[in-house]
Amino acid sequence: MTGILDVVYAEYNYWIYVALMMIGFYAMIAKKNLIKKVIGANIFQTAIFLFYVSLADITGGTAPILPHVHGGEHVEHAADVIYTNPVPHCLILTAIVVSVSTTAVALALIIRIYNEYGSLDEDVILAARKSLQPEFSEYARQKSVDEVSRQ
Amino acid sequence: MNKLALFVVVITGLMLIYAGQDLPPFGDPDTAMYQHNMTQYFIENSESESGVSNIVTALLANYRGYDTLGETTVIFTAGMAVMLLLRRRER
């Protein structure tokens, strides 16, 4: 039993990231409100960030900032100072920017949808879309006829 | 509660946990990722090559400068998309 507990404790960061990611995934696929879907996507992305940053961590390691440059205290470049892995930090810095960009576009789309349909609920929007569908197809047909007659 | 969604989520979580068994323990310095030549090279040489004390900054702006340039393209595209979506239509 202690063996299993040790395994769980040694990799507890993976359990946390899986739990967070699944909370976000559930919100994305089960919630009907579009804003809640976006929040779920953000939780999902944050779980990925947490996963990468926890992969980079070293027990007893410090932040990957060298202390002795640019007039700081001149510490000898001791080999026993352990830095955490800087490469995943850098990757995640890029991923955070992409996350913010996708969230911005998603929220702008949601504002347009709300202006058009007066609701954020997925079922209401789909029902409205279905009732509008004949008009939309008629409009598309008319437009293609116009295109052909212009040529 | 959506039963089907809950089922899918639980199955996916179990698959992720199963796949995570091969990942290294938390905080282990002896992983292939940390002992890789590239990581050690960055930690040892980024200061002398770029003159920045923060290794993450040196990585982002010096070694991966083109990636950061592409990142600004991502922000620009997202900003353009938001502007196009939210602009009032003139009719």
gemmi code that builds the backbone of each chain (N, CA, C; Angstrom):
import gemmi

chains = {
    "A": [
        ("MET", (0.845, -1.205, 0.000), (0.000, 0.000, 0.000), (0.876, 1.248, 0.000)),
        ("THR", (1.969, 1.234, 0.801), (2.849, 2.398, 0.787), (3.484, 2.582, -0.593)),
        ("GLY", (3.697, 1.459, -1.307), (4.260, 1.577, -2.649), (3.363, 2.399, -3.553)),
        ("ILE", (2.062, 2.082, -3.490), (1.115, 2.827, -4.320), (1.071, 4.288, -3.899)),
        ("LEU", (1.048, 4.517, -2.577), (1.007, 5.898, -2.090), (2.256, 6.659, -2.500)),
        ("ASP", (3.410, 5.997, -2.467), (4.633, 6.657, -2.894), (4.571, 7.049, -4.359)),
        ("VAL", (4.033, 6.128, -5.161), (3.915, 6.430, -6.596), (2.997, 7.623, -6.801)),
        ("VAL", (1.864, 7.620, -6.059), (0.917, 8.728, -6.192), (1.562, 10.033, -5.763)),
        ("TYR", (2.327, 9.979, -4.635), (2.923, 11.212, -4.138), (4.044, 11.686, -5.055)),
        ("ALA", (4.832, 10.757, -5.608), (5.953, 11.152, -6.454), (5.483, 11.830, -7.725)),
        ("GLU", (4.273, 11.535, -8.152), (3.791, 12.115, -9.407), (2.524, 12.909, -9.191)),
        ("TYR", (2.399, 13.557, -7.998), (1.111, 14.196, -7.705), (0.821, 15.360, -8.631)),
        ("ASN", (1.875, 15.966, -9.229), (1.605, 17.066, -10.153), (0.810, 16.592, -11.365)),
        ("TYR", (1.033, 15.341, -11.791), (0.289, 14.827, -12.944), (-1.176, 14.604, -12.592)),
        ("TRP", (-1.418, 14.158, -11.359), (-2.815, 13.961, -10.941), (-3.555, 15.291, -10.919)),
        ("ILE", (-2.875, 16.325, -10.413), (-3.531, 17.636, -10.342), (-3.818, 18.151, -11.742)),
        ("TYR", (-2.826, 17.981, -12.635), (-3.054, 18.519, -13.985), (-4.141, 17.749, -14.705)),
        ("VAL", (-4.197, 16.425, -14.495), (-5.267, 15.650, -15.142), (-6.627, 16.083, -14.604)),
        ("ALA", (-6.731, 16.285, -13.290), (-8.016, 16.699, -12.704), (-8.449, 18.057, -13.251)),
        ("LEU", (-7.512, 19.021, -13.272), (-7.857, 20.350, -13.795), (-8.273, 20.286, -15.254)),
        ("MET", (-7.493, 19.502, -16.026), (-7.763, 19.424, -17.452), (-9.126, 18.803, -17.718)),
        ("MET", (-9.498, 17.808, -16.898), (-10.783, 17.155, -17.121), (-11.934, 18.058, -16.675)),
        ("ILE", (-11.704, 18.894, -15.646), (-12.740, 19.879, -15.282), (-12.995, 20.811, -16.462)),
        ("GLY", (-11.908, 21.295, -17.059), (-12.063, 22.181, -18.209), (-12.710, 21.488, -19.391)),
        ("PHE", (-12.330, 20.222, -19.613), (-12.874, 19.455, -20.732), (-14.372, 19.229, -20.552)),
        ("TYR", (-14.756, 18.912, -19.307), (-16.185, 18.701, -19.036), (-16.968, 19.985, -19.283)),
        ("ALA", (-16.403, 21.111, -18.820), (-17.099, 22.382, -19.037), (-17.233, 22.671, -20.517)),
        ("MET", (-16.207, 22.303, -21.299), (-16.259, 22.585, -22.730), (-17.335, 21.784, -23.433)),
        ("ILE", (-17.492, 20.514, -23.071), (-18.393, 19.677, -23.854), (-19.769, 19.567, -23.251)),
        ("ALA", (-19.955, 19.863, -21.955), (-21.260, 19.637, -21.331), (-22.045, 20.914, -21.089)),
        ("LYS", (-21.360, 22.040, -20.912), (-22.089, 23.270, -20.601), (-22.749, 23.826, -21.863)),
        ("LYS", (-23.932, 24.419, -21.666), (-24.662, 24.967, -22.806), (-24.348, 26.436, -23.033)),
        ("ASN", (-23.870, 27.102, -21.980), (-23.578, 28.531, -22.084), (-22.218, 28.727, -22.761)),
        ("LEU", (-22.181, 29.606, -23.763), (-20.944, 29.758, -24.539), (-19.820, 30.363, -23.699)),
        ("ILE", (-20.171, 31.284, -22.800), (-19.140, 31.870, -21.933), (-18.528, 30.792, -21.049)),
        ("LYS", (-19.367, 29.876, -20.546), (-18.840, 28.804, -19.701), (-17.946, 27.873, -20.506)),
        ("LYS", (-18.257, 27.692, -21.779), (-17.370, 26.893, -22.627), (-16.003, 27.544, -22.749)),
        ("VAL", (-15.990, 28.857, -22.920), (-14.707, 29.561, -23.028), (-13.929, 29.455, -21.719)),
        ("ILE", (-14.653, 29.566, -20.592), (-13.985, 29.416, -19.290), (-13.393, 28.010, -19.178)),
        ("GLY", (-14.137, 26.999, -19.658), (-13.618, 25.629, -19.641), (-12.364, 25.492, -20.471)),
        ("ALA", (-12.360, 26.133, -21.645), (-11.162, 26.075, -22.490), (-9.985, 26.713, -21.785)),
        ("ASN", (-10.244, 27.796, -21.053), (-9.151, 28.456, -20.333), (-8.621, 27.584, -19.207)),
        ("ILE", (-9.529, 26.883, -18.507), (-9.062, 25.976, -17.448), (-8.212, 24.862, -18.062)),
        ("PHE", (-8.653, 24.344, -19.196), (-7.905, 23.309, -19.914), (-6.494, 23.796, -20.246)),
        ("GLN", (-6.415, 25.018, -20.789), (-5.100, 25.549, -21.157), (-4.234, 25.757, -19.922)),
        ("THR", (-4.844, 26.232, -18.846), (-4.070, 26.447, -17.625), (-3.518, 25.136, -17.084)),
        ("ALA", (-4.283, 24.040, -17.259), (-3.781, 22.735, -16.832), (-2.535, 22.358, -17.620)),
        ("ILE", (-2.531, 22.653, -18.919), (-1.348, 22.369, -19.739), (-0.164, 23.188, -19.256)),
        ("PHE", (-0.412, 24.475, -18.948), (0.688, 25.313, -18.451), (1.268, 24.715, -17.174)),
        ("LEU", (0.377, 24.330, -16.278), (0.804, 23.761, -15.001), (1.621, 22.496, -15.227)),
        ("PHE", (1.182, 21.684, -16.180), (1.892, 20.442, -16.491), (3.318, 20.740, -16.951)),
        ("TYR", (3.464, 21.672, -17.877), (4.803, 21.963, -18.404), (5.695, 22.568, -17.325)),
        ("VAL", (5.144, 23.526, -16.567), (5.979, 24.180, -15.560), (6.370, 23.190, -14.467)),
        ("SER", (5.464, 22.248, -14.139), (5.831, 21.249, -13.136), (6.837, 20.251, -13.692)),
        ("LEU", (6.812, 20.006, -15.004), (7.865, 19.167, -15.602), (9.221, 19.841, -15.468)),
        ("ALA", (9.238, 21.180, -15.519), (10.515, 21.889, -15.478), (11.105, 21.934, -14.086)),
        ("ASP", (10.300, 21.692, -13.047), (10.773, 21.931, -11.696), (11.794, 20.894, -11.258)),
        ("ILE", (12.790, 21.370, -10.526), (13.803, 20.504, -9.929), (13.753, 20.732, -8.421)),
        ("THR", (13.774, 19.670, -7.656), (13.732, 19.817, -6.205), (14.985, 20.550, -5.724)),
        ("GLY", (14.780, 21.638, -5.003), (15.904, 22.436, -4.518), (16.449, 23.407, -5.530)),
        ("GLY", (15.862, 23.454, -6.714), (16.358, 24.359, -7.736), (15.770, 25.749, -7.573)),
        ("THR", (16.515, 26.747, -8.056), (16.021, 28.119, -8.005), (15.537, 28.537, -9.385)),
        ("ALA", (14.926, 29.731, -9.444), (14.467, 30.266, -10.726), (15.668, 30.449, -11.646)),
        ("PRO", (15.516, 30.219, -12.942), (16.681, 30.277, -13.847), (17.135, 31.710, -14.128)),
        ("ILE", (17.522, 32.424, -13.081), (18.059, 33.782, -13.223), (19.441, 33.786, -12.609)),
        ("LEU", (20.438, 34.131, -13.414), (21.807, 34.132, -12.924), (22.012, 35.337, -12.027)),
        ("PRO", (22.599, 35.171, -10.839), (22.604, 36.267, -9.857), (23.722, 37.284, -10.039)),
        ("HIS", (24.736, 36.982, -10.840), (25.969, 37.758, -10.740), (26.232, 38.612, -11.974)),
        ("VAL", (25.183, 38.977, -12.686), (25.391, 39.797, -13.876), (24.894, 41.207, -13.584)),
        ("HIS", (25.436, 42.197, -14.294), (24.978, 43.587, -14.263), (25.033, 44.175, -12.859)),
        ("GLY", (26.222, 44.189, -12.291), (26.453, 44.931, -11.061), (25.844, 44.334, -9.818)),
        ("GLY", (25.348, 43.142, -9.895), (24.836, 42.504, -8.697), (25.997, 42.031, -7.829)),
        ("GLU", (25.680, 41.345, -6.787), (26.733, 40.787, -5.961), (27.499, 39.746, -6.755)),
        ("HIS", (28.797, 39.847, -6.676), (29.603, 38.947, -7.489), (29.728, 37.588, -6.815)),
        ("VAL", (28.768, 36.778, -7.081), (28.794, 35.423, -6.558), (29.621, 34.585, -7.525)),
        ("GLU", (30.418, 33.724, -6.989), (31.151, 32.802, -7.860), (30.152, 31.912, -8.590)),
        ("HIS", (30.457, 31.616, -9.839), (29.553, 30.765, -10.609), (29.694, 29.332, -10.102)),
        ("ALA", (29.023, 29.117, -8.977), (29.183, 27.828, -8.319), (28.440, 26.751, -9.099)),
        ("ALA", (29.070, 25.628, -9.226), (28.451, 24.550, -9.994), (27.339, 23.878, -9.196)),
        ("ASP", (27.301, 24.121, -7.883), (26.300, 23.420, -7.084), (24.972, 24.152, -7.031)),
        ("VAL", (24.893, 25.338, -7.635), (23.594, 25.996, -7.743), (22.793, 25.300, -8.842)),
        ("ILE", (21.585, 24.846, -8.469), (20.754, 24.144, -9.450), (19.674, 25.100, -9.928)),
        ("TYR", (19.556, 25.229, -11.236), (18.483, 26.026, -11.803), (17.410, 25.094, -12.343)),
        ("THR", (16.164, 25.551, -12.225), (15.105, 24.767, -12.866), (15.229, 24.913, -14.377)),
        ("ASN", (14.596, 23.993, -15.077), (14.751, 23.921, -16.527), (14.091, 25.132, -17.193)),
        ("PRO", (14.839, 25.973, -17.894), (14.223, 27.180, -18.463), (13.448, 26.939, -19.755)),
        ("VAL", (13.671, 25.806, -20.408), (13.086, 25.614, -21.742), (11.553, 25.496, -21.691)),
        ("PRO", (10.962, 24.681, -20.778), (9.494, 24.665, -20.713), (8.895, 26.004, -20.287)),
        ("HIS", (9.594, 26.749, -19.437), (9.087, 28.076, -19.064), (8.915, 28.935, -20.301)),
        ("CYS", (9.915, 28.863, -21.163), (9.891, 29.673, -22.377), (8.766, 29.231, -23.300)),
        ("LEU", (8.600, 27.928, -23.436), (7.510, 27.398, -24.261), (6.163, 27.895, -23.759)),
        ("ILE", (5.998, 27.882, -22.432), (4.707, 28.238, -21.856), (4.456, 29.723, -21.963)),
        ("LEU", (5.525, 30.512, -21.945), (5.360, 31.949, -22.182), (4.722, 32.184, -23.544)),
        ("THR", (5.179, 31.431, -24.543), (4.569, 31.535, -25.866), (3.130, 31.035, -25.850)),
        ("ALA", (2.889, 29.932, -25.132), (1.546, 29.341, -25.121), (0.549, 30.251, -24.430)),
        ("ILE", (0.990, 31.014, -23.412), (0.080, 31.934, -22.721), (-0.391, 33.010, -23.683)),
        ("VAL", (0.528, 33.491, -24.526), (0.147, 34.519, -25.499), (-0.899, 33.981, -26.465)),
        ("VAL", (-0.683, 32.751, -26.948), (-1.645, 32.151, -27.861), (-2.994, 31.966, -27.167)),
        ("SER", (-2.945, 31.573, -25.882), (-4.180, 31.379, -25.114), (-4.970, 32.674, -25.002)),
        ("VAL", (-4.275, 33.769, -24.710), (-4.953, 35.064, -24.595), (-5.563, 35.454, -25.937)),
        ("SER", (-4.826, 35.202, -27.024), (-5.333, 35.564, -28.348), (-6.596, 34.777, -28.694)),
        ("THR", (-6.566, 33.467, -28.452), (-7.748, 32.660, -28.775), (-8.935, 33.067, -27.912)),
        ("THR", (-8.668, 33.398, -26.629), (-9.768, 33.831, -25.760), (-10.371, 35.130, -26.273)),
        ("ALA", (-9.523, 36.041, -26.735), (-10.033, 37.313, -27.243), (-10.923, 37.089, -28.453)),
        ("VAL", (-10.480, 36.252, -29.378), (-11.281, 36.002, -30.586), (-12.583, 35.294, -30.219)),
        ("ALA", (-12.506, 34.341, -29.276), (-13.719, 33.622, -28.881), (-14.729, 34.566, -28.242)),
        ("LEU", (-14.258, 35.482, -27.386), (-15.191, 36.402, -26.734), (-15.787, 37.385, -27.736)),
        ("ALA", (-14.988, 37.806, -28.722), (-15.534, 38.695, -29.753), (-16.620, 37.982, -30.550)),
        ("LEU", (-16.373, 36.716, -30.889), (-17.386, 35.929, -31.607), (-18.649, 35.792, -30.769)),
        ("ILE", (-18.470, 35.597, -29.450), (-19.640, 35.434, -28.579), (-20.442, 36.726, -28.522)),
        ("ILE", (-19.753, 37.870, -28.512), (-20.478, 39.150, -28.519), (-21.316, 39.273, -29.794)),
        ("ARG", (-20.727, 38.905, -30.927), (-21.474, 38.976, -32.191), (-22.668, 38.013, -32.160)),
        ("ILE", (-22.465, 36.810, -31.636), (-23.568, 35.841, -31.572), (-24.683, 36.379, -30.689)),
        ("TYR", (-24.302, 36.991, -29.568), (-25.320, 37.520, -28.657), (-26.097, 38.652, -29.319)),
        ("ASN", (-25.379, 39.508, -30.060), (-26.085, 40.589, -30.759), (-27.054, 40.035, -31.793)),
        ("GLU", (-26.677, 38.917, -32.417), (-27.495, 38.384, -33.506), (-28.702, 37.609, -32.976)),
        ("TYR", (-28.507, 36.828, -31.921), (-29.557, 35.910, -31.467), (-30.145, 36.290, -30.113)),
        ("GLY", (-29.532, 37.218, -29.383), (-30.060, 37.638, -28.096), (-29.959, 36.583, -27.013)),
        ("SER", (-29.053, 35.608, -27.203), (-28.912, 34.564, -26.196), (-27.517, 33.984, -26.281)),
        ("LEU", (-27.065, 33.451, -25.134), (-25.787, 32.749, -25.140), (-25.995, 31.251, -25.031)),
        ("ASP", (-27.242, 30.808, -24.911), (-27.503, 29.385, -24.729), (-27.438, 28.673, -26.083)),
        ("GLU", (-26.724, 27.565, -26.072), (-26.477, 26.844, -27.308), (-27.781, 26.350, -27.941)),
        ("ASP", (-28.693, 25.834, -27.116), (-29.942, 25.279, -27.656), (-30.808, 26.370, -28.281)),
        ("VAL", (-30.866, 27.520, -27.595), (-31.662, 28.632, -28.132), (-31.093, 29.087, -29.466)),
        ("ILE", (-29.769, 29.181, -29.536), (-29.133, 29.640, -30.774), (-29.393, 28.643, -31.901)),
        ("LEU", (-29.273, 27.346, -31.586), (-29.483, 26.333, -32.632), (-30.932, 26.345, -33.106)),
        ("ALA", (-31.884, 26.533, -32.161), (-33.289, 26.582, -32.558), (-33.554, 27.795, -33.446)),
        ("ALA", (-33.002, 28.951, -33.054), (-33.183, 30.146, -33.866), (-32.566, 29.965, -35.242)),
        ("ARG", (-31.417, 29.322, -35.262), (-30.714, 29.085, -36.535), (-31.565, 28.189, -37.440)),
        ("LYS", (-32.192, 27.184, -36.816), (-32.983, 26.250, -37.604), (-34.222, 26.936, -38.179)),
        ("SER", (-34.843, 27.807, -37.384), (-36.027, 28.504, -37.887), (-35.646, 29.508, -38.964)),
        ("LEU", (-34.399, 29.997, -38.903), (-33.961, 30.951, -39.926), (-33.450, 30.256, -41.172)),
        ("GLN", (-33.254, 28.934, -41.085), (-32.525, 28.220, -42.127), (-33.123, 28.386, -43.530)),
        ("PRO", (-34.464, 28.292, -43.728), (-35.006, 28.473, -45.072), (-34.635, 29.819, -45.673)),
        ("GLU", (-34.722, 30.872, -44.864), (-34.348, 32.187, -45.371), (-32.898, 32.212, -45.795)),
        ("PHE", (-32.050, 31.586, -44.956), (-30.633, 31.593, -45.274), (-30.373, 30.868, -46.586)),
        ("SER", (-31.015, 29.715, -46.757), (-30.752, 28.966, -47.984), (-31.326, 29.707, -49.193)),
        ("GLU", (-32.483, 30.348, -49.012), (-33.061, 31.140, -50.108), (-32.119, 32.278, -50.486)),
        ("TYR", (-31.555, 32.913, -49.447), (-30.619, 34.013, -49.685), (-29.399, 33.516, -50.450)),
        ("ALA", (-28.870, 32.362, -50.029), (-27.684, 31.821, -50.686), (-27.992, 31.458, -52.144)),
        ("ARG", (-29.181, 30.873, -52.374), (-29.554, 30.483, -53.737), (-29.660, 31.721, -54.622)),
        ("GLN", (-30.331, 32.768, -54.112), (-30.499, 34.011, -54.862), (-29.147, 34.622, -55.206)),
        ("LYS", (-28.228, 34.531, -54.216), (-26.910, 35.120, -54.423), (-26.159, 34.379, -55.525)),
        ("SER", (-26.258, 33.049, -55.538), (-25.540, 32.293, -56.570), (-26.171, 32.562, -57.944)),
        ("VAL", (-27.516, 32.712, -57.992), (-28.173, 33.043, -59.265), (-27.658, 34.391, -59.774)),
        ("ASP", (-27.539, 35.352, -58.853), (-27.032, 36.665, -59.237), (-25.617, 36.579, -59.767)),
        ("GLU", (-24.814, 35.749, -59.119), (-23.424, 35.575, -59.554), (-23.380, 35.058, -60.983)),
        ("VAL", (-24.213, 34.043, -61.251), (-24.188, 33.424, -62.576), (-24.680, 34.413, -63.628)),
        ("SER", (-25.764, 35.165, -63.315), (-26.318, 36.073, -64.305), (-25.370, 37.239, -64.579)),
        ("ARG", (-24.539, 37.581, -63.586), (-23.578, 38.671, -63.786), (-22.495, 38.242, -64.769)),
        ("GLN", (-22.163, 36.967, -64.728), (-21.174, 36.483, -65.689), (-21.871, 36.222, -67.001)),
    ],
    "B": [
        ("MET", (-26.275, 17.286, -14.868), (-25.075, 16.539, -15.268), (-25.322, 15.770, -16.549)),
        ("ASN", (-24.466, 15.940, -17.446), (-24.551, 15.219, -18.712), (-23.789, 13.894, -18.574)),
        ("LYS", (-24.551, 12.778, -18.656), (-23.942, 11.465, -18.403), (-22.883, 11.114, -19.443)),
        ("LEU", (-23.191, 11.369, -20.706), (-22.255, 11.008, -21.776), (-20.962, 11.820, -21.651)),
        ("ALA", (-21.125, 13.129, -21.363), (-19.941, 13.978, -21.216), (-19.099, 13.512, -20.040)),
        ("LEU", (-19.753, 13.168, -18.940), (-19.026, 12.693, -17.764), (-18.258, 11.412, -18.081)),
        ("PHE", (-18.905, 10.517, -18.822), (-18.258, 9.263, -19.212), (-17.013, 9.539, -20.050)),
        ("VAL", (-17.160, 10.387, -21.067), (-16.027, 10.711, -21.941), (-14.889, 11.330, -21.134)),
        ("VAL", (-15.264, 12.232, -20.208), (-14.235, 12.924, -19.421), (-13.490, 11.937, -18.528)),
        ("VAL", (-14.230, 11.017, -17.893), (-13.573, 10.061, -16.989), (-12.654, 9.138, -17.778)),
        ("ILE", (-13.123, 8.667, -18.934), (-12.281, 7.787, -19.751), (-11.013, 8.510, -20.195)),
        ("THR", (-11.172, 9.759, -20.641), (-9.994, 10.511, -21.073), (-9.020, 10.740, -19.916)),
        ("GLY", (-9.577, 11.038, -18.733), (-8.708, 11.231, -17.574), (-7.951, 9.967, -17.211)),
        ("LEU", (-8.628, 8.833, -17.268), (-7.935, 7.574, -16.956), (-6.847, 7.290, -17.979)),
        ("MET", (-7.119, 7.585, -19.259), (-6.090, 7.385, -20.279), (-4.888, 8.279, -20.026)),
        ("LEU", (-5.146, 9.532, -19.637), (-4.038, 10.452, -19.364), (-3.221, 9.980, -18.170)),
        ("ILE", (-3.909, 9.501, -17.118), (-3.173, 9.025, -15.939), (-2.352, 7.787, -16.304)),
        ("TYR", (-2.946, 6.905, -17.116), (-2.210, 5.712, -17.551), (-0.970, 6.106, -18.356)),
        ("ALA", (-1.139, 7.075, -19.252), (0.009, 7.511, -20.052), (1.034, 8.235, -19.186)),
        ("GLY", (0.576, 8.862, -18.074), (1.494, 9.606, -17.232), (2.365, 8.743, -16.356)),
        ("GLN", (2.117, 7.424, -16.318), (2.923, 6.566, -15.450), (4.383, 6.536, -15.879)),
        ("ASP", (4.655, 6.783, -17.166), (6.029, 6.726, -17.646), (6.771, 8.038, -17.470)),
        ("LEU", (6.043, 9.094, -17.057), (6.708, 10.380, -16.892), (7.578, 10.359, -15.631)),
        ("PRO", (8.612, 11.180, -15.590), (9.519, 11.158, -14.430), (8.843, 11.694, -13.185)),
        ("PRO", (9.326, 11.330, -11.986), (8.756, 11.857, -10.748), (8.924, 13.369, -10.654)),
        ("PHE", (8.081, 13.984, -9.813), (8.094, 15.439, -9.654), (9.392, 15.898, -9.014)),
        ("GLY", (10.076, 16.858, -9.649), (11.284, 17.430, -9.077), (12.527, 16.597, -9.231)),
        ("ASP", (12.497, 15.624, -10.124), (13.646, 14.744, -10.307), (14.660, 15.414, -11.235)),
        ("PRO", (15.918, 15.634, -10.797), (16.888, 16.270, -11.698), (17.505, 15.318, -12.719)),
        ("ASP", (17.286, 14.036, -12.582), (17.961, 13.083, -13.464), (17.137, 12.728, -14.695)),
        ("THR", (16.228, 13.606, -15.086), (15.433, 13.294, -16.267), (16.240, 13.572, -17.531)),
        ("ALA", (15.833, 12.911, -18.605), (16.503, 13.122, -19.891), (16.345, 14.563, -20.348)),
        ("MET", (15.195, 15.167, -19.971), (14.958, 16.542, -20.418), (15.947, 17.504, -19.773)),
        ("TYR", (16.182, 17.321, -18.462), (17.079, 18.261, -17.782), (18.538, 17.961, -18.085)),
        ("GLN", (18.882, 16.695, -18.248), (20.276, 16.336, -18.506), (20.658, 16.462, -19.966)),
        ("HIS", (19.693, 16.829, -20.787), (19.974, 16.959, -22.215), (21.023, 18.052, -22.451)),
        ("ASN", (21.829, 17.859, -23.488), (22.911, 18.800, -23.776), (22.384, 20.212, -24.002)),
        ("MET", (21.202, 20.302, -24.625), (20.665, 21.607, -24.975), (20.341, 22.414, -23.718)),
        ("THR", (19.660, 21.769, -22.765), (19.299, 22.477, -21.534), (20.546, 22.930, -20.787)),
        ("GLN", (21.511, 22.027, -20.649), (22.733, 22.391, -19.944), (23.487, 23.487, -20.684)),
        ("TYR", (23.443, 23.439, -22.010), (24.115, 24.480, -22.801), (23.486, 25.840, -22.534)),
        ("PHE", (22.158, 25.883, -22.510), (21.472, 27.149, -22.258), (21.821, 27.684, -20.879)),
        ("ILE", (21.827, 26.810, -19.886), (22.099, 27.280, -18.527), (23.531, 27.797, -18.405)),
        ("GLU", (24.474, 27.139, -19.103), (25.866, 27.537, -18.939), (26.249, 28.726, -19.817)),
        ("ASN", (25.700, 28.790, -21.030), (26.238, 29.743, -21.997), (25.326, 30.904, -22.344)),
        ("SER", (24.082, 30.921, -21.840), (23.176, 31.967, -22.306), (23.638, 33.345, -21.859)),
        ("GLU", (24.276, 33.420, -20.683), (24.715, 34.725, -20.204), (25.854, 35.278, -21.060)),
        ("SER", (26.831, 34.423, -21.382), (27.969, 34.918, -22.149), (27.570, 35.185, -23.600)),
        ("GLU", (26.555, 34.497, -24.091), (26.189, 34.679, -25.504), (25.201, 35.811, -25.714)),
        ("SER", (24.316, 36.052, -24.711), (23.306, 37.086, -24.920), (23.410, 38.238, -23.926)),
        ("GLY", (24.156, 38.087, -22.845), (24.308, 39.170, -21.891), (23.096, 39.426, -21.024)),
        ("VAL", (22.188, 38.480, -20.939), (21.001, 38.643, -20.104), (21.107, 37.659, -18.956)),
        ("SER", (20.792, 38.139, -17.748), (20.939, 37.246, -16.599), (19.772, 36.283, -16.478)),
        ("ASN", (18.621, 36.667, -17.009), (17.456, 35.782, -16.954), (17.507, 34.816, -18.140)),
        ("ILE", (17.619, 33.531, -17.842), (17.814, 32.554, -18.915), (16.570, 32.457, -19.781)),
        ("VAL", (15.380, 32.605, -19.148), (14.146, 32.504, -19.929), (14.061, 33.648, -20.932)),
        ("THR", (14.458, 34.843, -20.506), (14.464, 35.979, -21.430), (15.433, 35.742, -22.574)),
        ("ALA", (16.629, 35.219, -22.233), (17.613, 34.951, -23.272), (17.075, 33.938, -24.268)),
        ("LEU", (16.404, 32.908, -23.758), (15.831, 31.894, -24.649), (14.770, 32.503, -25.541)),
        ("LEU", (13.876, 33.291, -24.951), (12.718, 33.789, -25.690), (13.130, 34.795, -26.749)),
        ("ALA", (14.027, 35.716, -26.386), (14.318, 36.822, -27.287), (15.561, 36.595, -28.130)),
        ("ASN", (16.413, 35.662, -27.743), (17.653, 35.479, -28.493), (17.634, 34.165, -29.279)),
        ("TYR", (17.556, 33.042, -28.565), (17.623, 31.761, -29.271), (16.360, 31.492, -30.069)),
        ("ARG", (15.223, 31.945, -29.531), (13.957, 31.693, -30.220), (13.339, 33.002, -30.687)),
        ("GLY", (14.200, 33.890, -31.208), (13.703, 35.198, -31.633), (12.678, 35.114, -32.744)),
        ("TYR", (12.901, 34.208, -33.683), (11.954, 34.086, -34.793), (10.611, 33.562, -34.309)),
        ("ASP", (10.636, 32.706, -33.288), (9.385, 32.217, -32.715), (8.617, 33.350, -32.058)),
        ("THR", (9.342, 34.227, -31.383), (8.686, 35.370, -30.749), (8.144, 36.330, -31.801)),
        ("LEU", (8.875, 36.448, -32.914), (8.361, 37.268, -34.019), (7.045, 36.698, -34.548)),
        ("GLY", (7.003, 35.366, -34.703), (5.758, 34.741, -35.137), (4.650, 34.911, -34.108)),
        ("GLU", (5.021, 34.961, -32.849), (4.055, 35.162, -31.774), (3.385, 36.523, -31.911)),
        ("THR", (4.180, 37.546, -32.265), (3.566, 38.857, -32.480), (2.597, 38.808, -33.651)),
        ("THR", (2.906, 37.965, -34.660), (1.961, 37.803, -35.765), (0.649, 37.211, -35.274)),
        ("VAL", (0.747, 36.275, -34.314), (-0.462, 35.685, -33.737), (-1.303, 36.751, -33.052)),
        ("ILE", (-0.644, 37.591, -32.246), (-1.383, 38.651, -31.541), (-1.999, 39.613, -32.544)),
        ("PHE", (-1.228, 39.958, -33.587), (-1.732, 40.886, -34.604), (-2.967, 40.309, -35.288)),
        ("THR", (-2.889, 39.015, -35.667), (-4.017, 38.384, -36.341), (-5.240, 38.345, -35.437)),
        ("ALA", (-5.012, 38.034, -34.145), (-6.141, 37.995, -33.212), (-6.752, 39.378, -33.049)),
        ("GLY", (-5.901, 40.394, -32.970), (-6.414, 41.754, -32.853), (-7.212, 42.161, -34.068)),
        ("MET", (-6.717, 41.807, -35.268), (-7.454, 42.112, -36.497), (-8.791, 41.400, -36.516)),
        ("ALA", (-8.809, 40.131, -36.075), (-10.057, 39.362, -36.077), (-11.068, 39.994, -35.126)),
        ("VAL", (-10.596, 40.414, -33.941), (-11.514, 41.041, -32.983), (-12.053, 42.353, -33.541)),
        ("MET", (-11.183, 43.127, -34.183), (-11.641, 44.395, -34.759), (-12.669, 44.162, -35.853)),
        ("LEU", (-12.418, 43.190, -36.709), (-13.365, 42.915, -37.797), (-14.694, 42.425, -37.268)),
        ("LEU", (-14.646, 41.632, -36.175), (-15.896, 41.092, -35.638), (-16.712, 42.149, -34.928)),
        ("LEU", (-16.048, 43.052, -34.232), (-16.781, 43.981, -33.374), (-17.055, 45.320, -34.034)),
        ("ARG", (-16.514, 45.527, -35.243), (-16.739, 46.811, -35.917), (-18.209, 46.934, -36.304)),
        ("ARG", (-18.746, 48.127, -36.114), (-20.132, 48.349, -36.535), (-20.204, 48.357, -38.058)),
        ("ARG", (-21.244, 47.736, -38.549), (-21.396, 47.682, -40.000), (-21.966, 48.991, -40.514)),
        ("GLU", (-21.366, 49.484, -41.585), (-21.929, 50.670, -42.238), (-22.800, 50.206, -43.383)),
        ("ARG", (-24.021, 50.691, -43.360), (-24.924, 50.301, -44.447), (-25.530, 51.531, -45.079)),
    ],
}
model = gemmi.Model(1)
for chain_id, residues in chains.items():
    chain = gemmi.Chain(chain_id)
    for i, (resn, *xyz) in enumerate(residues, 1):
        res = gemmi.Residue()
        res.name, res.seqid = resn, gemmi.SeqId(i, " ")
        for name, pos in zip(("N", "CA", "C"), xyz):
            atom = gemmi.Atom()
            atom.name, atom.element = name, gemmi.Element(name[0])
            atom.pos, atom.b_iso = gemmi.Position(*pos), 0.0
            res.add_atom(atom)
        chain.add_residue(res)
    model.add_chain(chain)
structure = gemmi.Structure()
structure.add_model(model)
structure.setup_entities()
